[in-house]
């Protein structure tokens, strides 16, 4: 009888195991531009996320993933519509992607009202994680727009030795915030911004603006983004400025995608960003190798943003045992998370939900037949508040076209 009872118990246990329902999927909504001018950027971001999911056999925290991708066409209105659809119809557990800062601002209120955990992979608008932070929103990808401008302003003054510079930037939020952060740190380190020139976003001809650059400056700080940066760098050389005025700026100008189409005009350009495909660490070497094998091209910062965001979400979900229904617990898990093994280096959040990460100074060099962003200096563990006290920093206005004021312009 004893053995019979043990046998029946074993059969019941096996039957229960065989008949157990598999874990339900984690439903992840991804929003990015996949058509239009910014489609290549959105596709790079999506490629990085998909590469990570391929490595985990489409699982996060050992749970299957239902991954729903939506095209926001780089429109804030479309993005908000897609976010509503993902939440109300698809019942996603969390949101990610999001490249357009204007779209992120447009959806911020809805995200908090509905308590949807949202992990921004790119959108850099400073106030998303500063004065107007949403409780259920964190930013992992690029950080705040001015975050990598502060150390670059310091580097331009202290290491490059520039004392007088002119800035030339796209006349929209990123240009305003990036130049504002650069100007503040540069002038605090002893430099002077003596001219601020703004160009319409997407300009085809930069010559009217290049003609306004003063002759008595040490360098030009150019913050022109996207495919237009190719035209800007070429026209800067054609205008005869490269030989007498160094051009420096954010890493968007020499994005790995742009480098494929650049030539001698790019060699020697010094830029700053949180990533380079030429970074020498074991995780980046593996990432570059796997990305090239899967997509037949070199990854850029957008590809890293997708990959590292997926890795971050996976680690945060592991901290809560894969349970995503307690949304506040998931946010708390991210707030205390440290991830050391991303391609770009170690990541953690500050007290306002923004990433703390290394910022790299890069110089374009020719290695063999290809151009690359060689890392020449590292600022470790940079916060969106740089070296400033956060409370004091937030009492100032957000960086804008007119803040900080150009006290040395025309002098």
FISE-939530 format. One line per field, with one value per residue (C-alpha): x, y, z; residue in one letter. Coordinates in Angstrom, 2 decimals. Layout:
BEGIN
X X, ...
Y Y, ...
Z Z, ...
loro a, ...
END
This chain:
BEGIN
X 0.00, 2.84, 4.56, 1.27, 0.59, 4.08, 3.56, 0.26, 1.88, 4.70, 2.24, 0.25, 3.40, 4.50, 1.02, 0.89, 4.28, 3.39, 0.07, 1.38, 0.68, 3.77, 4.53, 2.53, 4.52, 5.88, 4.22, 6.61, 5.56, 8.22, 7.64, 10.07, 10.14, 10.32, 9.26, 10.38, 13.67, 14.41, 13.59, 17.27, 17.66, 14.56, 15.71, 19.14, 17.43, 15.12, 18.03, 19.84, 16.78, 16.12, 19.76, 19.43, 16.13, 17.72, 20.48, 17.90, 15.66, 12.97, 12.80, 13.15, 13.70, 13.13, 9.61, 8.57, 8.25, 5.45, 7.17, 4.84, 6.49, 4.78, 5.92, 5.43, 6.66, 8.67, 5.40, 4.38, 0.69, 1.17, 3.38, 0.71, -1.91, 0.32, 1.04, -2.68, -3.23, -0.44, -1.79, -5.54, -5.74, -2.54, -2.31, 1.47, 3.33, 5.95, 6.96, 10.31, 11.94, 10.99, 13.49, 11.67, 11.87, 8.74, 6.91, 8.25, 7.01, 3.61, 3.14, 4.63, 1.35, -0.50, 2.26, 2.05, -1.77, -1.90, 1.16, 2.88, 6.56, 8.43, 12.12, 13.20, 15.97, 16.93, 14.83, 17.19, 15.03, 16.61, 13.42, 12.10, 14.24, 14.73, 12.08, 9.17, 10.08, 7.30, 7.28, 6.92, 9.50, 13.23, 15.83, 18.52, 19.70, 21.35, 20.73, 19.88, 20.89, 23.24, 24.72, 27.55, 27.90, 29.08, 32.23, 32.95, 32.90, 35.35, 37.55, 37.56, 38.84, 41.18, 42.56, 42.20, 43.14, 40.46, 39.66, 37.27, 34.78, 31.72, 28.81, 26.66, 23.71, 20.31, 17.62, 15.54, 15.46, 18.46, 20.64, 19.60, 20.19, 23.45, 24.96, 23.69, 25.43, 28.64, 28.64, 28.13, 30.95, 33.27, 32.94, 33.28, 36.59, 37.84, 36.61, 34.30, 31.51, 31.69, 29.05, 25.97, 24.63, 21.37, 20.46, 17.01, 16.64, 17.38, 19.24, 20.48, 22.86, 24.99, 27.03, 25.03, 25.67, 29.30, 29.92, 28.90, 31.62, 34.07, 37.66, 39.19, 38.03, 40.02, 37.41, 33.81, 31.43, 28.95, 25.81, 24.11, 22.40, 21.12, 21.94, 22.25, 25.52, 27.12, 26.36, 27.44, 30.88, 31.50, 30.39, 32.55, 35.58, 34.49, 34.09, 37.79, 37.33, 38.86, 42.41, 42.26, 39.42, 39.03, 35.46, 34.26, 30.86, 28.48, 28.97, 25.95, 28.19, 30.41, 27.88, 29.14, 26.48, 27.75, 31.39, 30.61, 29.86, 32.62, 36.15, 39.12, 36.79, 36.01, 39.54, 40.63, 37.18, 36.87, 33.42, 31.80, 29.23, 28.51, 29.40, 31.80, 31.98, 35.74, 35.39, 37.89, 36.00, 35.05, 31.31, 31.56, 33.87, 31.31, 28.43, 30.14, 30.97, 27.42, 25.79, 27.93, 27.18, 23.43, 22.97, 26.11, 27.11, 28.88, 26.65, 26.20, 24.95, 21.31, 22.01, 23.75, 20.77, 18.40, 20.65, 21.56, 17.95, 16.83, 19.63, 18.62, 14.95, 15.94, 18.08, 15.39, 12.76, 15.07, 15.20, 11.40, 11.31, 9.77, 6.63, 5.49, 2.04, 3.43, 4.49, 5.80, 8.02, 9.45, 10.30, 11.96, 13.96, 15.34, 16.16, 18.55, 19.98, 23.63, 24.58, 28.31, 28.46, 26.89, 28.78, 29.08, 30.22, 28.63, 25.10, 23.01, 20.24, 20.48, 17.82, 15.74, 15.55, 18.28, 21.25, 24.71, 27.32, 30.76, 31.15, 33.85, 35.89, 36.50, 38.67, 37.97, 40.90, 41.50, 42.24, 43.03, 40.47, 37.77, 37.10, 36.38, 35.70, 38.80, 38.34, 41.00, 39.60, 36.97, 34.89, 33.61, 30.16, 28.78, 25.42, 22.98, 23.92, 27.65, 29.56, 26.72, 24.48, 21.21, 18.93, 20.86, 20.99, 17.21, 16.59, 17.96, 15.91, 16.26, 18.94, 17.43, 18.23, 18.83, 20.02, 22.80, 22.92, 25.75, 27.60, 30.68, 28.96, 30.37, 33.35
Y 0.00, 2.38, 1.94, 2.30, 5.61, 6.86, 5.86, 7.73, 10.82, 10.72, 10.36, 13.32, 15.43, 14.61, 15.28, 18.60, 19.59, 18.58, 20.31, 23.52, 26.62, 28.31, 31.79, 34.54, 36.91, 40.28, 42.70, 45.44, 48.37, 50.03, 53.42, 55.05, 56.65, 53.87, 55.91, 59.34, 61.18, 59.71, 56.12, 55.02, 56.24, 54.35, 51.23, 51.30, 51.58, 48.69, 46.60, 46.95, 45.91, 42.95, 41.82, 41.55, 39.66, 37.27, 36.51, 35.70, 33.63, 36.34, 36.28, 38.86, 37.65, 34.16, 35.07, 35.09, 38.53, 39.87, 42.77, 45.27, 47.85, 51.09, 53.80, 57.31, 59.00, 61.39, 63.16, 63.99, 63.65, 60.27, 59.10, 59.90, 58.09, 55.02, 55.12, 55.19, 52.24, 50.23, 50.86, 50.66, 47.99, 45.96, 46.20, 46.54, 46.13, 48.73, 51.15, 51.90, 53.38, 57.08, 59.16, 62.49, 64.69, 66.58, 63.24, 62.33, 65.62, 65.10, 61.65, 62.41, 63.37, 60.37, 58.00, 59.22, 59.32, 55.70, 54.60, 52.98, 52.15, 53.84, 53.43, 56.14, 54.91, 58.19, 61.37, 63.82, 66.80, 68.00, 68.62, 65.10, 64.13, 67.49, 70.06, 68.15, 64.55, 61.96, 59.37, 56.39, 57.55, 56.84, 57.55, 54.99, 55.67, 59.01, 60.90, 64.59, 66.67, 68.87, 65.91, 65.32, 69.05, 69.96, 67.80, 68.83, 72.50, 71.68, 69.69, 72.41, 74.99, 72.92, 70.32, 71.88, 75.29, 77.25, 80.69, 82.18, 80.12, 80.65, 78.22, 77.21, 74.97, 73.75, 76.12, 73.66, 72.24, 69.90, 72.64, 75.09, 72.65, 71.25, 74.66, 75.96, 73.16, 73.62, 77.39, 77.22, 74.72, 76.33, 79.80, 78.53, 76.96, 80.31, 80.35, 82.77, 82.15, 85.27, 84.41, 82.14, 81.39, 79.46, 77.61, 76.34, 72.61, 70.68, 73.52, 72.72, 75.66, 76.72, 79.37, 82.39, 81.19, 80.21, 83.73, 85.13, 83.28, 85.81, 85.53, 86.01, 82.75, 79.64, 77.14, 76.61, 74.45, 72.93, 71.19, 70.03, 66.64, 63.91, 63.41, 67.20, 66.97, 65.47, 68.63, 70.86, 69.26, 69.27, 72.87, 73.89, 72.54, 73.94, 77.35, 77.24, 77.16, 73.77, 74.93, 77.79, 77.01, 73.58, 72.25, 70.39, 69.32, 66.57, 63.05, 63.27, 64.92, 61.87, 59.13, 55.80, 55.95, 59.38, 58.25, 55.71, 58.65, 60.97, 61.45, 63.71, 66.48, 64.41, 63.34, 65.02, 66.18, 66.04, 65.18, 63.89, 61.19, 58.33, 55.67, 54.82, 51.60, 51.81, 51.59, 49.11, 46.96, 43.30, 43.92, 46.41, 44.17, 41.37, 43.75, 45.11, 41.60, 40.31, 43.42, 43.27, 39.58, 40.13, 43.47, 43.72, 47.15, 48.88, 49.80, 53.41, 55.07, 54.42, 50.70, 50.68, 52.54, 49.80, 47.00, 48.56, 49.53, 45.93, 44.70, 47.23, 46.19, 42.51, 43.11, 45.24, 42.56, 39.96, 42.03, 41.70, 38.04, 38.85, 40.24, 43.30, 43.84, 45.82, 48.83, 50.87, 47.95, 47.76, 51.47, 51.03, 48.09, 50.34, 53.13, 50.87, 49.02, 49.08, 47.44, 47.24, 45.14, 47.29, 48.16, 51.80, 51.10, 51.09, 52.49, 53.57, 56.10, 59.38, 60.57, 62.01, 58.88, 59.80, 57.66, 58.24, 57.08, 57.61, 60.45, 59.99, 62.50, 61.04, 62.01, 60.81, 58.75, 56.62, 53.02, 50.97, 52.01, 53.07, 56.07, 55.59, 57.63, 56.83, 57.53, 59.96, 60.85, 59.55, 61.43, 58.65, 58.48, 61.78, 62.92, 65.26, 67.75, 67.55, 68.86, 71.09, 70.64, 69.25, 71.51, 74.63, 73.49, 73.06, 76.57, 77.90, 77.93, 75.05, 75.79, 77.69, 79.94, 82.78, 80.99, 81.23, 84.76, 85.45, 87.96, 87.96, 88.11, 90.85, 91.34
Z 0.00, 0.95, -2.40, -4.23, -2.48, -3.28, -6.90, -7.09, -5.55, -8.10, -10.98, -9.65, -9.32, -12.86, -14.22, -12.40, -13.78, -17.32, -17.12, -15.54, -17.61, -19.07, -17.72, -19.39, -21.61, -20.60, -23.02, -24.13, -26.30, -28.47, -30.12, -32.57, -36.05, -38.63, -41.66, -42.83, -42.41, -38.97, -39.94, -40.01, -36.41, -35.30, -37.12, -35.45, -32.07, -32.91, -34.20, -30.88, -28.87, -31.16, -30.92, -27.15, -27.41, -29.91, -27.37, -24.67, -27.00, -26.82, -23.03, -20.26, -16.69, -18.13, -19.23, -22.91, -24.48, -26.61, -28.37, -30.06, -32.33, -33.37, -35.81, -34.42, -37.65, -35.43, -34.58, -30.98, -31.87, -33.53, -30.65, -28.06, -30.15, -30.38, -26.64, -25.89, -28.22, -26.62, -23.13, -23.71, -26.42, -26.16, -22.36, -22.37, -19.09, -20.00, -22.75, -24.33, -27.44, -27.82, -29.78, -30.17, -27.05, -28.07, -28.19, -24.75, -23.32, -24.99, -23.44, -20.02, -18.34, -19.73, -18.62, -15.03, -14.97, -16.13, -14.10, -17.13, -16.46, -19.32, -20.12, -22.57, -24.83, -26.53, -26.06, -24.37, -23.40, -20.16, -18.23, -18.78, -15.78, -14.12, -13.13, -14.67, -14.00, -14.35, -11.56, -13.92, -16.46, -16.42, -19.09, -19.92, -23.47, -24.10, -20.90, -20.83, -23.85, -21.84, -19.95, -22.42, -23.18, -19.66, -19.70, -23.28, -22.33, -19.55, -21.96, -24.62, -22.13, -19.97, -22.41, -25.87, -24.51, -26.36, -24.95, -27.52, -29.50, -31.69, -31.62, -34.58, -33.80, -34.93, -33.70, -31.69, -28.15, -28.47, -29.96, -27.26, -24.39, -25.70, -26.43, -23.08, -21.18, -23.17, -22.69, -18.94, -18.31, -20.88, -19.40, -15.83, -16.93, -18.25, -21.85, -23.65, -26.14, -28.31, -30.92, -30.97, -34.45, -34.91, -38.11, -39.14, -38.49, -41.69, -43.45, -46.94, -47.26, -44.30, -46.13, -44.82, -41.27, -41.82, -43.12, -39.72, -37.78, -36.28, -37.45, -34.01, -32.41, -31.55, -32.71, -33.80, -31.78, -34.23, -32.95, -36.13, -35.99, -38.28, -41.96, -42.33, -40.37, -43.47, -45.46, -42.62, -42.22, -45.99, -46.38, -43.43, -45.29, -48.66, -47.06, -46.21, -42.43, -41.53, -42.22, -39.71, -37.27, -35.62, -35.62, -32.51, -31.22, -30.13, -31.43, -33.74, -36.34, -36.66, -35.96, -37.31, -40.03, -41.12, -41.05, -43.80, -46.10, -44.92, -46.13, -45.31, -44.12, -41.00, -40.03, -36.81, -35.70, -31.91, -30.58, -27.42, -26.68, -24.29, -26.88, -29.70, -31.69, -31.10, -27.30, -25.91, -23.44, -23.66, -23.78, -26.61, -28.63, -28.36, -29.14, -32.27, -33.48, -32.96, -34.39, -37.53, -37.98, -37.70, -39.52, -41.66, -40.35, -37.47, -34.51, -33.52, -30.32, -31.27, -31.67, -28.29, -26.80, -27.94, -26.74, -23.39, -22.70, -23.26, -21.00, -18.34, -18.46, -18.21, -15.11, -13.45, -14.10, -12.62, -9.42, -9.04, -10.07, -13.44, -11.81, -13.74, -12.29, -9.33, -11.36, -8.44, -7.38, -10.90, -10.82, -7.42, -8.80, -11.55, -9.11, -7.19, -10.20, -11.32, -14.63, -15.29, -18.45, -21.17, -24.38, -23.33, -19.75, -16.28, -15.80, -12.82, -12.18, -10.32, -7.89, -10.76, -12.92, -15.39, -16.31, -14.82, -17.33, -18.81, -21.29, -23.93, -25.90, -29.37, -32.35, -35.89, -37.13, -40.18, -39.22, -42.30, -44.89, -42.41, -40.20, -36.51, -33.38, -31.33, -27.61, -26.35, -22.91, -20.48, -17.92, -15.67, -14.06, -15.34, -13.98, -15.73, -12.99, -13.79, -10.76, -9.61, -6.60, -8.00, -5.97, -6.98, -10.61, -10.73, -9.41, -12.71, -15.92, -18.34, -20.95, -23.88, -26.81, -24.36, -21.22, -20.30, -21.73, -24.12, -21.95, -24.19, -27.58, -29.74, -27.42
loro x, x, x, x, x, x, x, x, x, x, x, x, x, x, x, x, x, x, x, x, x, x, x, x, x, x, x, x, x, x, x, x, x, x, x, x, x, x, x, x, x, x, x, x, x, x, x, x, x, x, x, x, x, x, x, x, x, x, x, x, x, x, x, x, x, x, x, x, x, x, x, x, x, x, x, x, x, x, x, x, x, x, x, x, x, x, x, x, x, x, x, x, x, x, x, x, x, x, x, x, x, x, x, x, x, x, x, x, x, x, x, x, x, x, x, x, x, x, x, x, x, x, x, x, x, x, x, x, x, x, x, x, x, x, x, x, x, x, x, x, x, x, x, x, x, x, x, x, x, x, x, x, x, x, x, x, x, x, x, x, x, x, x, x, x, x, x, x, x, x, x, x, x, x, x, x, x, x, x, x, x, x, x, x, x, x, x, x, x, x, x, x, x, x, x, x, x, x, x, x, x, x, x, x, x, x, x, x, x, x, x, x, x, x, x, x, x, x, x, x, x, x, x, x, x, x, x, x, x, x, x, x, x, x, x, x, x, x, x, x, x, x, x, x, x, x, x, x, x, x, x, x, x, x, x, x, x, x, x, x, x, x, x, x, x, x, x, x, x, x, x, x, x, x, x, x, x, x, x, x, x, x, x, x, x, x, x, x, x, x, x, x, x, x, x, x, x, x, x, x, x, x, x, x, x, x, x, x, x, x, x, x, x, x, x, x, x, x, x, x, x, x, x, x, x, x, x, x, x, x, x, x, x, x, x, x, x, x, x, x, x, x, x, x, x, x, x, x, x, x, x, x, x, x, x, x, x, x, x, x, x, x, x, x, x, x, x, x, x, x, x, x, x, x, x, x, x, x, x, x, x, x, x, x, x, x, x, x, x, x, x, x, x, x, x, x, x, x, x, x, x, x, x, x, x, x, x, x, x, x, x
END
